[in-house]
């Protein structure tokens, strides 16, 4: 493997970036303006312009961040198309990171759909056609012998040493934002995810690396595109894929020892297999597998508090058992065992998982079944036997029970949908559920809106206002019998940034289930419905409060890491120390004062 010397530091913001007002740098002139992490544009003071040789490179008038934000807002609002706004903001991101992040933070509600889903998905699909300037690290399979060199060179983009990297988001682009295989364009999701980490949890943008593993693509449209920028090859699989990813991970472990590794938008099987393989060895997290499960668990805990019931009291149907569905089932099962004291067998009795051909049954294990459907490794734990349903009344005996069959026989108290089967939660299914459950908890979580298993207004009408509802897409409040019900959007952004923050600050050896459960518990206690005991209120706080929620989650995760021996911090550290560490670490987008030095 090729070696590479450590990059020289060109600036230093200290170990506590959120509490650093003076930044040292060796850069002057155009080199300083070309660093988006340092560039202030018109906001450089007269003294700074003299010191850093900037007078001739900037207009005479000295501006403020507030004036820059007003100018940026005017330019942004003049654009009509979402994709235009996305590309415009990417240009700002590449010029001035403080300005970009402050604008996003100040305008989170209107900007979030532009820099993340759904607009970022459109940008990723058109990546090779919209490409202007590279951002991130491209680890290319044809250059697999030079992974270490590629990663260290990538650190040069921010002129940071490898030991200063706190967070890496990596994708292989197999399943991007519900739009499938996007090849090299997947770098956009790593960049976008890190932007949310910065905005929501204060992770310093100079301490992160976005990565795409370009292992080819099976998207024929990309392979046929004459200006596609990625490796023109079918996806690498099997041993070649495993060895390539392993070389990447070993580089991270060896050269980036403090980095929290976040897996994003891998295919269902790869994502789960990689998480299980590397989770015991390092601090790592998969948002698709664990994040959806964690935020769904948080909402369930808040909803159950309204009912004054425990999770162990519930009968749960999960409709749709892909990576998200299995992740939700895993989190519920493990919480029941770890936090509520059930045995593994008793926990599984409470979970009923339905996939595309019906209830997961052990006679589907064969590759030769008539449907061609094969149960995945992640689904295996949730299969039921014929003995489990031998006393059921079924409409079509000899076939796997369908949703209505399972609802009639299980009499669920919780119904969760992650199937992308629009309208699957029919009036009959919901009325059947409500007949045996006074306060049904119903979460149609598939997105976008047109793929939701049901719409909130129908659910509240069918349950006569008693249902507790959360969705996977945004919905307007529902008025039912003169009461206004806020509809909770089950948003992963409330969970993964705080988990990453807690792992980074605590220098966690691993990201354990108990740390994830502490995040879910913390979020549930931030719920307006939980706090007010009012079921018409949202189960999640307002998105404008997400930064304070992520801080609380970060503190809770760090405390759990320390308590369970997973932290590399001094064992004598206490809760006050951790709260101070988190507060001092969190970065807020505002301009610092610069000090010119000869070397760092």
VMD Tcl script that draws the C-alpha trace (Angstrom):
set ca {
  {0.00 0.00 0.00}
  {1.29 3.45 -0.90}
  {2.21 5.77 1.96}
  {1.80 9.51 2.23}
  {3.24 12.02 4.66}
  {0.83 13.86 6.93}
  {-0.52 17.10 5.43}
  {0.89 20.32 6.82}
  {-1.54 22.38 8.82}
  {-2.45 25.69 7.23}
  {-4.69 26.82 10.08}
  {-5.58 25.78 13.62}
  {-8.87 26.30 15.42}
  {-7.99 24.28 18.53}
  {-9.43 21.15 20.10}
  {-12.65 22.87 21.18}
  {-13.82 24.51 17.94}
  {-17.06 25.75 19.43}
  {-15.17 27.78 22.01}
  {-12.44 29.16 19.76}
  {-12.56 32.88 18.88}
  {-9.02 33.22 17.48}
  {-7.81 31.08 14.59}
  {-4.13 30.85 13.65}
  {-3.23 30.56 9.98}
  {-0.25 30.77 7.64}
  {-2.43 31.70 4.66}
  {-2.56 35.15 3.09}
  {-4.06 36.80 0.02}
  {-5.99 34.73 -2.50}
  {-5.00 31.50 -0.71}
  {-6.93 32.70 2.33}
  {-9.97 33.72 0.25}
  {-9.92 30.33 -1.49}
  {-10.41 28.45 1.80}
  {-14.21 28.31 2.37}
  {-13.69 27.39 6.03}
  {-11.73 30.66 6.54}
  {-13.09 33.06 3.92}
  {-15.10 36.01 5.27}
  {-15.47 37.80 1.95}
  {-16.43 41.42 2.45}
  {-16.47 40.94 6.24}
  {-12.66 40.99 6.58}
  {-11.84 44.07 8.68}
  {-9.44 46.80 7.54}
  {-6.80 45.50 9.95}
  {-7.18 41.95 8.61}
  {-6.99 43.21 5.04}
  {-3.69 44.92 5.84}
  {-2.28 41.95 7.75}
  {-3.30 39.29 5.22}
  {-2.64 41.24 1.98}
  {-6.30 41.45 1.01}
  {-6.82 45.16 0.26}
  {-6.57 44.81 -3.50}
  {-8.61 41.62 -3.58}
  {-11.83 42.92 -1.98}
  {-14.21 45.83 -2.59}
  {-13.51 48.82 -0.34}
  {-16.59 48.62 1.86}
  {-16.34 46.38 4.95}
  {-19.52 44.40 5.50}
  {-20.93 42.35 8.36}
  {-22.21 38.80 8.47}
  {-25.72 40.19 8.88}
  {-25.36 42.26 5.69}
  {-24.03 39.24 3.84}
  {-26.99 37.18 5.03}
  {-29.43 39.83 3.78}
  {-27.72 39.86 0.38}
  {-27.70 36.06 0.24}
  {-31.38 35.87 1.19}
  {-32.28 38.31 -1.59}
  {-30.37 36.24 -4.15}
  {-31.82 32.96 -2.89}
  {-35.41 34.20 -2.96}
  {-35.00 35.40 -6.55}
  {-34.54 31.79 -7.73}
  {-37.62 29.84 -8.81}
  {-36.59 26.19 -9.04}
  {-35.57 24.08 -6.04}
  {-32.63 22.60 -7.96}
  {-31.42 26.12 -8.77}
  {-31.53 26.97 -5.08}
  {-29.66 23.77 -4.25}
  {-26.86 24.55 -6.72}
  {-26.73 28.18 -5.59}
  {-26.28 27.16 -1.96}
  {-23.62 24.64 -2.94}
  {-21.75 27.52 -4.53}
  {-21.96 29.48 -1.27}
  {-20.82 26.37 0.62}
  {-17.74 26.25 -1.63}
  {-16.97 29.93 -1.04}
  {-17.79 30.76 2.58}
  {-18.78 28.05 5.06}
  {-19.71 30.36 7.93}
  {-22.11 32.26 5.69}
  {-23.58 29.03 4.30}
  {-24.17 27.41 7.68}
  {-25.52 30.56 9.30}
  {-28.00 31.02 6.44}
  {-29.15 27.40 6.73}
  {-29.45 27.62 10.51}
  {-31.41 30.87 10.37}
  {-33.75 29.55 7.64}
  {-33.91 25.87 8.53}
  {-37.57 25.23 7.73}
  {-37.44 26.57 4.18}
  {-33.88 25.47 3.37}
  {-33.86 21.91 4.73}
  {-35.90 20.46 1.81}
  {-33.43 22.18 -0.55}
  {-30.12 20.98 0.89}
  {-31.48 17.54 1.80}
  {-34.41 15.44 0.64}
  {-36.15 15.84 -1.75}
  {-34.04 18.34 -3.74}
  {-30.67 16.81 -2.94}
  {-31.93 13.61 -4.55}
  {-32.54 15.49 -7.80}
  {-29.04 16.98 -7.62}
  {-27.51 13.55 -7.05}
  {-29.38 12.10 -10.03}
  {-27.96 14.90 -12.21}
  {-24.56 15.04 -10.51}
  {-22.42 14.54 -13.63}
  {-24.41 17.21 -15.50}
  {-24.44 19.79 -12.68}
  {-20.85 19.21 -11.56}
  {-18.83 22.37 -10.94}
  {-16.33 21.74 -8.19}
  {-15.45 18.53 -6.33}
  {-16.14 18.26 -2.62}
  {-15.34 15.13 -0.65}
  {-13.12 12.10 -1.13}
  {-13.56 9.75 -4.09}
  {-12.24 6.29 -3.17}
  {-12.26 4.51 -6.52}
  {-12.17 0.75 -6.91}
  {-9.74 0.79 -9.89}
  {-7.27 2.56 -7.57}
  {-7.85 0.19 -4.66}
  {-4.13 -0.23 -4.02}
  {-3.94 3.46 -3.06}
  {-6.81 3.77 -0.58}
  {-4.60 5.13 2.20}
  {-3.09 7.71 -0.16}
  {-6.56 8.75 -1.39}
  {-7.86 9.19 2.14}
  {-4.87 11.21 3.37}
  {-4.95 13.38 0.27}
  {-8.62 13.92 1.00}
  {-7.74 15.33 4.40}
  {-5.78 18.00 2.55}
  {-9.04 19.51 1.33}
  {-9.43 21.07 4.76}
  {-5.70 21.08 5.53}
  {-6.20 19.02 8.65}
  {-4.16 16.21 10.05}
  {-5.80 12.81 10.07}
  {-5.95 12.80 13.88}
  {-8.13 15.93 13.78}
  {-10.89 14.25 11.75}
  {-13.86 13.63 14.04}
  {-16.49 12.37 11.61}
  {-16.58 10.52 8.29}
  {-19.79 9.89 6.34}
  {-19.36 7.23 3.65}
  {-21.71 5.82 1.00}
  {-21.40 3.30 -1.81}
  {-24.46 4.92 -3.45}
  {-26.44 1.69 -3.83}
  {-29.71 2.98 -2.34}
  {-29.73 6.79 -2.34}
  {-32.75 8.54 -0.79}
  {-35.23 6.08 -2.25}
  {-34.01 6.72 -5.83}
  {-31.66 3.75 -5.96}
  {-28.17 3.30 -7.40}
  {-26.60 6.67 -8.23}
  {-22.94 5.77 -8.67}
  {-20.44 8.53 -8.03}
  {-23.26 11.06 -7.51}
  {-23.72 9.54 -4.06}
  {-20.99 11.87 -2.81}
  {-23.82 14.39 -2.60}
  {-25.53 12.46 0.19}
  {-22.33 12.29 2.23}
  {-21.85 16.06 1.84}
  {-25.50 16.77 2.69}
  {-25.53 14.49 5.72}
  {-22.43 16.20 7.12}
  {-24.05 19.59 6.56}
  {-26.91 18.46 8.81}
  {-24.44 17.22 11.43}
  {-22.91 20.71 11.45}
  {-26.15 22.68 11.50}
  {-27.92 20.48 14.03}
  {-25.20 19.17 16.33}
  {-22.46 21.75 15.86}
  {-19.87 19.37 14.42}
  {-17.14 21.68 13.10}
  {-17.13 21.58 9.26}
  {-13.32 21.54 9.30}
  {-13.23 18.26 11.18}
  {-15.33 16.12 8.84}
  {-14.81 14.15 5.63}
  {-17.49 13.10 3.10}
  {-16.57 9.93 1.19}
  {-17.98 7.93 -1.72}
  {-16.78 4.41 -2.44}
  {-17.03 4.21 -6.23}
  {-17.50 0.49 -6.78}
  {-19.26 0.97 -10.09}
  {-22.97 1.22 -10.79}
  {-25.76 -1.00 -12.06}
  {-27.72 2.06 -13.17}
  {-27.70 1.57 -16.94}
  {-28.67 5.18 -17.57}
  {-25.46 6.29 -15.87}
  {-23.35 3.72 -17.69}
  {-24.79 4.95 -21.00}
  {-24.35 8.63 -20.13}
  {-21.38 10.00 -22.15}
  {-20.49 12.53 -19.44}
  {-20.94 10.28 -16.40}
  {-18.05 11.06 -14.03}
  {-17.80 7.78 -12.14}
  {-16.16 4.45 -12.93}
  {-18.01 2.94 -15.93}
  {-18.39 -0.60 -14.67}
  {-21.06 -2.84 -13.18}
  {-21.04 -2.94 -9.40}
  {-18.31 -4.95 -7.75}
  {-19.70 -7.67 -5.50}
  {-18.57 -10.62 -3.38}
  {-15.01 -10.95 -2.14}
  {-13.71 -8.02 -4.22}
  {-16.28 -5.71 -2.63}
  {-15.62 -7.01 0.88}
  {-11.86 -6.63 0.56}
  {-12.20 -3.11 -0.86}
  {-14.45 -1.94 1.97}
  {-12.23 -3.66 4.53}
  {-9.17 -1.81 3.20}
  {-11.10 1.46 3.53}
  {-12.18 0.71 7.10}
  {-8.69 -0.36 8.15}
  {-7.35 2.92 6.76}
  {-9.91 4.82 8.84}
  {-9.04 2.83 11.95}
  {-5.30 3.22 11.44}
  {-4.97 6.76 10.09}
  {-8.10 8.46 11.47}
  {-8.16 7.05 15.01}
  {-10.65 9.57 16.42}
  {-13.18 9.42 13.59}
  {-16.79 8.33 14.11}
  {-17.73 6.40 10.94}
  {-21.27 6.89 9.62}
  {-22.53 4.53 6.87}
  {-25.15 6.09 4.59}
  {-27.44 4.68 1.88}
  {-25.78 1.31 1.41}
  {-27.99 -1.46 0.08}
  {-30.00 -3.38 2.66}
  {-27.76 -6.45 2.87}
  {-24.44 -4.62 2.55}
  {-25.48 -2.01 5.10}
  {-26.48 -4.54 7.73}
  {-23.53 -6.86 7.10}
  {-20.98 -4.05 7.28}
  {-22.49 -2.67 10.46}
  {-22.45 -6.05 12.17}
  {-18.89 -6.68 11.02}
  {-17.32 -3.41 12.16}
  {-19.55 -2.34 15.04}
  {-17.66 -4.47 17.61}
  {-14.35 -2.94 16.51}
  {-14.98 0.82 16.35}
  {-17.42 3.67 16.85}
  {-19.68 3.35 13.82}
  {-23.34 3.86 12.95}
  {-25.72 3.21 10.04}
  {-28.55 5.72 9.87}
  {-30.73 3.59 7.59}
  {-30.46 0.58 9.90}
  {-30.20 2.26 13.32}
  {-31.36 5.85 12.88}
  {-34.89 5.08 11.68}
  {-35.23 2.48 14.41}
  {-34.00 4.89 17.07}
  {-36.27 7.80 16.15}
  {-39.28 5.47 15.79}
  {-38.51 4.06 19.23}
  {-38.33 7.60 20.63}
  {-41.79 8.40 19.22}
  {-43.22 5.15 20.57}
  {-41.87 5.89 24.05}
  {-43.42 9.36 23.97}
  {-46.76 7.98 22.73}
  {-46.78 5.23 25.35}
  {-46.17 7.80 28.05}
  {-49.46 9.40 27.01}
  {-51.13 6.01 27.48}
  {-49.26 5.30 30.73}
  {-48.14 1.97 29.30}
  {-44.82 0.26 28.73}
  {-43.42 -1.10 25.49}
  {-43.69 -4.59 26.99}
  {-47.49 -4.17 27.13}
  {-47.77 -3.83 23.34}
  {-48.58 -6.03 20.35}
  {-46.75 -4.62 17.35}
  {-47.17 -5.08 13.61}
  {-44.43 -3.81 11.29}
  {-45.63 -3.67 7.70}
  {-42.61 -3.59 5.37}
  {-39.43 -5.31 6.48}
  {-36.60 -3.84 4.43}
  {-33.64 -2.15 6.09}
  {-35.85 0.41 7.85}
  {-38.43 -2.14 9.00}
  {-35.83 -4.56 10.30}
  {-34.03 -1.65 11.98}
  {-37.24 -0.66 13.77}
  {-37.90 -4.26 14.82}
  {-34.32 -4.66 16.06}
  {-34.49 -1.51 18.17}
  {-37.81 -2.50 19.72}
  {-36.66 -6.06 20.40}
  {-33.36 -4.99 21.94}
  {-35.03 -2.28 24.04}
  {-37.49 -4.82 25.40}
  {-34.61 -7.07 26.41}
  {-32.11 -4.47 27.63}
  {-34.44 -1.91 29.23}
  {-37.64 -3.77 30.12}
  {-36.15 -7.10 31.16}
  {-37.88 -9.45 28.72}
  {-36.23 -12.56 27.38}
  {-35.39 -12.65 23.69}
  {-38.26 -15.10 23.12}
  {-40.80 -12.93 24.96}
  {-39.68 -9.87 23.03}
  {-40.15 -11.66 19.71}
  {-43.67 -12.77 20.68}
  {-44.67 -9.08 20.61}
  {-43.43 -8.44 17.06}
  {-45.24 -9.44 13.86}
  {-43.44 -8.54 10.63}
  {-45.15 -8.46 7.24}
  {-43.31 -8.14 3.94}
  {-44.41 -8.05 0.32}
  {-45.94 -11.54 0.27}
  {-47.36 -11.50 3.79}
  {-46.39 -12.43 7.32}
  {-42.79 -13.65 7.52}
  {-43.13 -17.42 7.80}
  {-40.53 -20.18 8.03}
  {-41.82 -21.89 4.88}
  {-40.46 -18.88 2.93}
  {-36.87 -19.74 3.86}
  {-36.36 -21.89 0.79}
  {-34.97 -20.33 -2.35}
  {-37.45 -22.45 -4.30}
  {-40.72 -21.05 -2.97}
  {-43.29 -20.15 -5.60}
  {-43.07 -16.40 -5.09}
  {-39.33 -16.15 -5.66}
  {-39.15 -14.25 -2.36}
  {-36.26 -15.07 -0.05}
  {-36.08 -14.02 3.57}
  {-32.97 -11.94 4.27}
  {-30.59 -12.49 7.14}
  {-31.98 -9.46 8.94}
  {-35.53 -10.77 8.67}
  {-34.79 -14.30 9.89}
  {-35.18 -13.50 13.56}
  {-38.78 -12.39 13.01}
  {-40.18 -15.37 11.10}
  {-43.18 -17.16 12.55}
  {-43.97 -20.87 12.41}
  {-47.21 -22.60 11.50}
  {-47.65 -23.36 15.19}
  {-47.67 -19.62 15.93}
  {-50.79 -19.17 13.80}
  {-52.44 -22.59 14.14}
  {-55.48 -21.15 15.95}
  {-55.94 -18.23 13.58}
  {-59.00 -17.71 11.44}
  {-57.70 -17.06 7.93}
  {-59.46 -16.13 4.71}
  {-56.93 -17.86 2.46}
  {-55.47 -20.89 4.16}
  {-52.23 -22.16 2.72}
  {-50.99 -18.65 1.92}
  {-49.00 -16.29 4.18}
  {-51.43 -14.18 6.24}
  {-51.91 -10.67 4.88}
  {-52.16 -7.40 6.83}
  {-55.87 -7.66 7.58}
  {-55.51 -11.32 8.65}
  {-52.67 -10.42 11.03}
  {-54.56 -7.41 12.39}
  {-57.70 -9.49 13.09}
  {-55.75 -12.20 14.91}
  {-52.94 -10.27 16.67}
  {-55.16 -7.34 17.73}
  {-52.23 -4.91 17.59}
  {-51.82 -1.82 19.73}
  {-49.09 -0.44 17.45}
  {-49.09 -0.46 13.63}
  {-45.98 0.77 11.80}
  {-45.67 1.05 8.02}
  {-42.40 1.25 6.09}
  {-43.61 -0.57 2.98}
  {-44.03 2.21 0.36}
  {-47.43 0.58 -0.33}
  {-49.70 3.61 -0.62}
  {-53.02 3.24 1.17}
  {-52.20 -0.13 2.73}
  {-53.66 0.94 6.09}
  {-57.25 0.80 4.88}
  {-60.31 1.83 6.83}
  {-61.10 -1.82 7.52}
  {-57.61 -2.51 8.87}
  {-57.72 0.56 11.11}
  {-61.27 -0.08 12.35}
  {-60.30 -3.69 13.12}
  {-57.35 -2.44 15.14}
  {-59.38 0.23 16.93}
  {-62.06 -2.31 17.90}
  {-59.69 -3.94 20.37}
  {-57.49 -0.97 21.28}
  {-58.79 2.27 22.81}
  {-55.78 4.38 21.76}
  {-54.13 2.85 18.68}
  {-50.65 4.04 17.77}
  {-50.38 4.20 13.97}
  {-47.21 5.29 12.18}
  {-47.44 5.28 8.33}
  {-43.76 6.13 7.83}
  {-43.24 5.53 4.11}
  {-42.23 8.57 2.13}
  {-42.72 10.60 0.05}
  {-46.28 11.60 0.81}
  {-47.84 9.74 -2.11}
  {-46.41 6.44 -0.80}
  {-47.75 6.76 2.74}
  {-49.72 3.76 4.02}
  {-52.47 6.18 5.12}
  {-53.02 9.91 5.52}
  {-53.42 11.38 9.01}
  {-56.87 12.91 8.43}
  {-58.29 9.48 7.57}
  {-56.60 7.82 10.54}
  {-57.95 10.37 13.01}
  {-61.41 10.20 11.46}
  {-61.48 6.39 11.54}
  {-60.25 6.26 15.16}
  {-62.60 9.09 16.22}
  {-59.65 11.25 17.22}
  {-58.15 8.66 19.56}
  {-55.29 7.47 17.37}
  {-51.74 8.69 17.95}
  {-50.24 9.31 14.54}
  {-46.77 9.96 13.16}
  {-45.75 9.99 9.50}
  {-42.62 9.74 7.39}
  {-43.39 12.90 5.41}
  {-44.65 16.33 6.45}
  {-48.42 16.76 6.77}
  {-50.47 19.77 7.75}
  {-52.29 19.69 11.12}
  {-55.64 17.91 11.10}
  {-58.84 19.39 12.54}
  {-61.18 16.78 13.95}
  {-64.27 17.66 16.00}
  {-62.96 21.18 16.68}
  {-59.58 19.92 17.90}
  {-56.35 20.59 16.01}
  {-53.95 17.65 15.91}
  {-50.30 18.34 15.11}
  {-48.90 15.61 12.87}
  {-45.43 14.40 13.82}
  {-42.93 13.82 11.03}
  {-40.64 10.95 12.06}
  {-37.37 12.74 11.25}
  {-34.02 10.96 11.71}
  {-32.32 14.34 11.95}
  {-33.40 14.51 15.59}
  {-31.33 11.45 16.46}
  {-28.19 10.74 14.42}
  {-26.45 14.15 14.80}
  {-26.74 13.93 18.59}
  {-25.52 10.33 18.64}
  {-22.50 11.35 16.57}
  {-21.87 14.35 18.82}
  {-21.95 12.21 21.96}
  {-19.64 9.57 20.49}
  {-17.15 12.19 19.30}
  {-16.98 14.15 22.54}
  {-16.79 11.03 24.71}
  {-14.18 9.50 22.39}
  {-16.34 6.40 22.28}
  {-14.74 3.06 21.49}
  {-18.04 1.78 20.07}
  {-21.60 3.00 19.52}
  {-23.65 0.55 21.57}
  {-27.36 -0.20 21.81}
  {-27.49 1.37 25.26}
  {-26.07 4.61 23.84}
  {-28.73 4.59 21.12}
  {-31.43 3.87 23.71}
  {-30.24 6.82 25.78}
  {-30.70 8.98 22.68}
  {-34.25 7.66 22.13}
  {-35.18 8.17 25.79}
  {-33.85 11.73 25.71}
  {-35.77 12.63 22.56}
  {-38.99 11.17 23.98}
  {-38.67 13.43 27.01}
  {-38.34 16.46 24.71}
  {-41.69 15.65 23.11}
  {-44.32 18.44 23.47}
  {-46.99 15.73 23.78}
  {-44.97 14.02 26.52}
  {-44.36 17.26 28.42}
  {-47.95 18.51 28.21}
  {-49.70 15.13 28.34}
  {-51.71 16.40 25.38}
  {-52.17 13.85 22.55}
  {-52.99 16.62 20.07}
  {-49.42 17.92 20.33}
  {-46.47 16.66 18.31}
  {-44.40 13.71 19.49}
  {-41.28 15.57 18.33}
  {-40.16 19.13 19.09}
  {-40.27 21.82 16.44}
  {-37.45 21.61 13.90}
  {-36.32 25.05 15.10}
  {-35.43 23.44 18.43}
  {-33.36 20.67 16.89}
  {-30.00 22.10 17.91}
  {-30.91 22.14 21.60}
  {-32.37 18.61 21.30}
  {-29.20 17.33 19.63}
  {-27.15 18.86 22.44}
  {-29.23 16.99 25.03}
  {-28.88 13.79 23.03}
  {-25.13 14.30 22.74}
  {-24.79 14.74 26.49}
  {-26.93 11.66 27.20}
  {-24.94 9.51 24.76}
  {-21.63 10.72 26.17}
  {-22.77 9.99 29.73}
  {-23.85 6.49 28.73}
  {-20.52 5.88 26.99}
  {-18.65 6.93 30.13}
  {-20.91 4.92 32.46}
  {-20.56 1.74 30.40}
  {-16.80 1.93 29.96}
  {-17.03 2.74 26.25}
  {-15.40 6.17 26.61}
  {-11.68 6.84 26.25}
  {-11.99 9.88 28.52}
  {-10.53 9.94 32.00}
  {-12.67 7.66 34.17}
  {-12.79 10.41 36.80}
  {-14.80 12.62 34.43}
  {-18.27 13.44 35.74}
  {-21.56 14.57 34.28}
  {-20.69 18.26 34.63}
  {-17.44 17.64 32.75}
  {-19.31 15.99 29.90}
  {-21.89 18.77 29.65}
  {-19.07 21.30 29.50}
  {-17.21 19.27 26.88}
  {-20.28 19.06 24.66}
  {-21.04 22.77 25.00}
  {-17.46 23.77 24.25}
  {-17.24 21.41 21.28}
  {-20.37 22.61 19.47}
  {-19.55 25.08 16.71}
  {-21.76 28.03 15.89}
  {-21.38 29.76 12.51}
  {-19.87 33.15 13.25}
  {-16.66 34.81 12.14}
  {-13.51 34.39 14.21}
  {-10.51 36.67 14.55}
  {-7.42 35.51 12.66}
  {-3.80 35.55 13.78}
  {-1.06 35.30 11.12}
  {1.73 32.90 12.08}
  {4.84 31.63 10.28}
  {4.10 27.95 10.86}
  {1.82 25.56 12.75}
}
mol new
graphics top color blue
foreach p $ca { graphics top sphere $p radius 0.5 }
foreach p [lrange $ca 0 end-1] q [lrange $ca 1 end] { graphics top cylinder $p $q radius 0.2 }
display resetview
